Amino acid sequence: MLPCCCFPLLLLLARLLPTSSALPFEQRGFWDFAMDSMDSDKMMTMMRDEEEGSAGVEILPPDVHMCPFGCHCQLRVVQCSDLGLTEVPKNIPLDTKFLDLQNNRITELKENDFKGLTNLYGLSLRNNLISKVHPRTFVPLKHMQKLYFSKNLLTTIPKNLPASLVEMRIHENRIKKVAAGAFSGLGNMNCIEMGANPIQNSGFEPGAFKGLKLNYLRISEAKLTGVPKDLPDSLHELHLDHNQIQAVELEDLSRYKNLYRLGLGFNHIRNIENGSLSYLPRLRELHLDNNRLSRVPKGLPDMKYLQVVYLHSNNINHVGVDDFCPRGFGMKRTFYNGISLFGNPVNYWEVQPATFRCVSDRLAIQFGNYKK
């Protein structure tokens, strides 16, 4: 039986993990997509326009269909999901802002599928069978900012993506290669989710991400054996969880000085070379759980802004008094509010209390039973 003082520490397990574990994006409904893509003021303006009658409504020619058969059209949102479509429907209203084509059986995007949709802001093609995209498919979409293309059969990044694009979700496809210049001209891109593709480190050609100024990049659930080289140095969040990364070498993180959150959980990491973390002066959150580490990584006490460290489910058998906190008073700008160490062969009662002198609350420290 564990000493009674461990029970408050174990209670935090249910609180800390769900709130800070960065999960892949999951679109649950198209209105979630629309509301996320447009702020409330814009949405209310659209609703008022609909309610005020025909005074400001453009009169369309009689040969133009108001809504494709089987779809629902309202507030400039065209919802054609779950209809068994094998191609993009015709006669989509030209003032459409959001087009939902998810959960169909579309296999190909043709040159003129989106002709005239110059006002389109968001497009969801999630969960289709698309393996072929014409090089000029997206040329008309000069104002599109959000493209959801996950769960398809793509093997490469589509060509000629709109320069206006801010967010692209292209996870769960069959992409094995990202060619040099694949994202050229996309200087507005902020977020790319491309996890769950069977891509290896060699699949990223030199210059694959050239010109991008991303804040967020996820390449989880791939076949990476190391931290990819030449990713955008503007990144604030980098998620490489669920890969086959063996180690973090000294120069692996040298260009990512703007990182706030780094996800390396569920890999095969045995060693993080001393000095590797010194390149991340702004890091707030570090995920190294479910690896094969035998000790706490060196350099954590020097990270002035680090607040959350996930080290659970490793092989750590010793925690030193200076593993997390600096010796000098006032050297750390922010206290830790989460350190997870459960699932390691270390007994919490053997760890000196001073080890966590820079933790905001003792409940922020997670220990637990270790099962061989």
N, C-alpha and C positions, 0 to 999 in steps of 0.2 A: 504493500500500500504506500502511495506517495504521501509525503508530508502535506498537511492541510494547506500550507501557504501556496501550493502550486495551483490550487483550483481557481483563484482569481486570474492567474496568468493564462490558464487554459480557456477561460471564457472569452478571451479576445479573438480566438480563432475564427469564430463566426462573424466577427465584426470587421476585421481588417482585410481578409482576403477578397470578399466580393467587391469592396469599394475601390480597391486599387489594382486589381488584376485587370490588365488591359486586354479585352477580348476582341476578336475580329468583329467588324461591323456586320450587323444582321438587320436587314430591312424587313419589318413585320407587316407593313401595309403601305400602300402608295401614299396615303394621306400623311403618314409619318415622314415619308420622303419629301412631300411637297411642303409641309410645315417646317421641316428642318432646312429646306433649301431657301425658303422665303421668310423674311421677318414678318411679325404680326401686323405691322402697319401696312405693308404691301398687300397682304392677304385681305385685310379689312377693306382696303381701297378697291380691290377686285370685287369683293362682295357687294359694296355699295354701288359699283358700276352695274352689276347685274340687277340690283333692286330698283334702280332709278328708271328703268324702262328703256325705250328705244331711242330716247333723245340723243344719246351719244353712241348708239350702236350703228356700225357700218352695215349698209344694206348689201347683201351678197347677191351675185347673179343667180338666177333660178336654177342653173345647171350645177351649182356647187352644193354638195351635201353638207348638212350641218354637223353630222356625226357619222363616222363609219358604222356599218351595220354590226350590231351586237355590242358596241362600245358604249360607254357612258361619258358624256361631255358636259362639264359644268365648271364655271369659274376658270375657263381657259385650261382646264385639266381634262385630258382625254385618257380614259382608263379602258384599256383593251386587254387586261390580264385574264388568264385562265379561260381562254376561248378556244384553245386548240389550233391557233393560227399557225400556218406554215410559211407565211410571208407577211411583211409589213402591210397593213391595210391601206387602201387608197382613200383619197378625199379627206385627209386629216385637216381640220380647220387651220387656216394659215395664221391665226392669232394664238395658237396653242403655246402655252408656257411649259406645261409638264405633260409628257407622253409616257404612259405606263404600258409596256409590252411584256412584262415579266410573266413567267409560268406559261409559256406557249411552246410551240414546236418549230419555231423559225430556224431555218438552217443557213440562210444567206442574207446578207445585206447588199442590195443592189445600188447602182449609181444614183438613181432618182427616187429612192425610197423616202427621203426627207426633203425633197425639192420644195422650195418656197417657205420652209419653216424657219424663217430668219429670226423669229421671236422666241424660239425654243430655249428654255433655261435649263431644264432637267430632262434626262432620258433614262428610263430603266429598261434594260434588256435582260435582266437577271433570269436565270434558269430557263434558257432555251437550248437549242442545239446548233448554235451558230459556229461555223468553222471557216467561213469565207466572208470577207468584207471587201467590197470594191474600193480601190484607192481614193475615189472621189465621193464616197458615201457621205462623209461628214462635212464636205466643203460648204454646203448651204447654211450650216448651223453656226453662224458667225457670233452668236451671243450665248451659246450653250456653256454652262459652267459646271454642271454635274452629269457624269456619265457612270451608270451602274451596269457593269458588263460581266458580273460574276456568274459562275456556274454555267459556262458554255464550253465550247470545244476549240477555242482559239489556240493556235500554236505560236503566234507572233503578236506583237503590239500593232494594232491597226494604224495605217498610214494616214497622214494629213489630218490629224486631230485638230479641232478648233483652237486657235491661239487664245481664246477666251477661257479655256477649260481651267477650272480651279481644283476639281476633285474627280478622281477616277478610281473606281473599285473594279478590279479585274481579277480577283482571286478565284480559285477553283476553276482554272482552265487547264490547258495542256502546254503552256508556254515553257519552252526549254532554252530559248535564246532571246536575249535583248540586244539588238544590233546597235552599233555606234550611230548616234543621232536619232535613235528611236523616238526621243521626246523633244527633238529640236523645234524651236519656235514656241515652246510652251512655258514662257517666262512667268505666266500667272499661276501656274500649277502650284498648289499648296499641299495636297494630300494624294498619295498613291497607296492603295491597298492591293498587293499582288501576291498574297500568301497562297499556300496550297497549290502551287504550280511545281512541276517536277524539274526545277531549274537548279543546276549546280553552279559553283563559283565560276567555272570556265564558260558558263552560258552568258555571262555579262561581258560583252566586248568593251575594250577601252573606249571611253567616251560615250558609253550607253546613257549616262545621266547628265551629259554635258549641257549646260545652260539652265538646268532646273534650280529653283530656289525653294525647295520643299521644306515644310515644317514637320511633316509626318510621313513616314515610310514603314510599311510592314512587308517583310518577306519571310513570314513564318510558315511552318509546315512545308518546307521545300527540301532540297537535298544539299544544303550548304555544309561544308566541312570547316569553314573558317569565316571570319568577318569579311564581307565583300570589300574590295578596294574601290576607291574613287566614287563613293556615294556623295551626294551633295553635302557640302560643308555647312550649309545653312540649317541642317536638321535640328529640330527640337525633340523629336521622338523617333526612335529607331527600335523596331521590334523584330527580333530574329529568333523568336522562341520556336521550339519544336523542330529543330534541325539536327545536324550531326556534327556540330562544331566541337572540336577536340580541345582547343586551347585559345587563349587570348594572348597574342604576342605583343611585344613592346610598341610597335608602330601601328598596330591594327586600328587604334582609336585616335591617332594623332591629328586627324583633320576634322574631328567632330567636337570642336570646342564649345559649340552652342547647345549641346544636348542637355535636355532637362530630364528625360526619361529614357532608360536603356533596358530593353528586354532580351535577356539571354537564357531564360528559363527553359527547362526540358531539352537540354542538349547533353553532350558527353564531356563537358569541360572538366578537366582534371587540374589545370594550372592556369593561373592568371599571372603573367610575368610582372615582376616587381617594377613599378613605374608606369604601367599601362594606364592606370586610372588617373594619373596626374594630368592627363590631357583633357580631362573632363571637369573643368573648374566650376561649371554651373549646374552640375548634375544634382537633381532632387530625389530621383527614384531609381533604384538599381534592382533588377530582377535576375537572380542567379540561382533560383530554386530548382530542384530536381536535376542536379548535375552530379558530378563525381568529385567535388572539392573535398580535400582532407583538412583544410584550414581556412580561416577567414582571410580573404584577399588582403594583401598589403596595400597601404595607401588610403584606407578609409578615414583615418583620423585627420588627414590633410584636406579632405573634401568639405569645405566650409558650409556648403548649402545642402548637403545630403540629409534627407529627412526620413527616407524609407529604404530599408535593405531587406530583400528576401533571400535568405540562405537556407531555408528549410529543405528537407529531403536531400541532403548531401551525405558526405562521409566525415564531417567535421567532428573530431574527438577531443578538441581542446580549444578553449577560448581564453586568450590572454587579456590581462588587465588594460592593455593599451591597444587592443585590436580595433576599437571603434572610436574612441575619444582622444583628442589631443591632450597633451600634458599641460600646456600653457593655458591659463585662464583667459577667456574672451577670444580665443583663436577661432572657435566655431561660431558662425553667424546665426545659425538656426539649429535648434535641438532636434534630435530624432523624435519622430512620433510613431515609428513602427520598425521593429527589428524582429524578424522571424527566424527561429533556430530549431523549431521542432522537427522531429524526424531525423535527427543527427545523433550519433553515439556519444553524446556529451551530457553529463549530469548537471542540471542547473544549480544544484547545491554546492558544486565544486567551483563554480564561477564566482570570483570576488565581486562584491557589491559595487566597488569603485569602477568596475568595467563599464557600467552604464551611467556614469556620472553626467553625461551630456544628453540623457534621454528625458523628455518632457514629463513622462508619467511611467511609473513602473508597470502599468497595465499595457504599455506599448511593447513590452518584451514578451515574445512568444517562445516558450519552451514546451516540451511535451514528452510523452513516452516514445522511446525508440524501440522499434521492432525489427529484429534481424530477419 
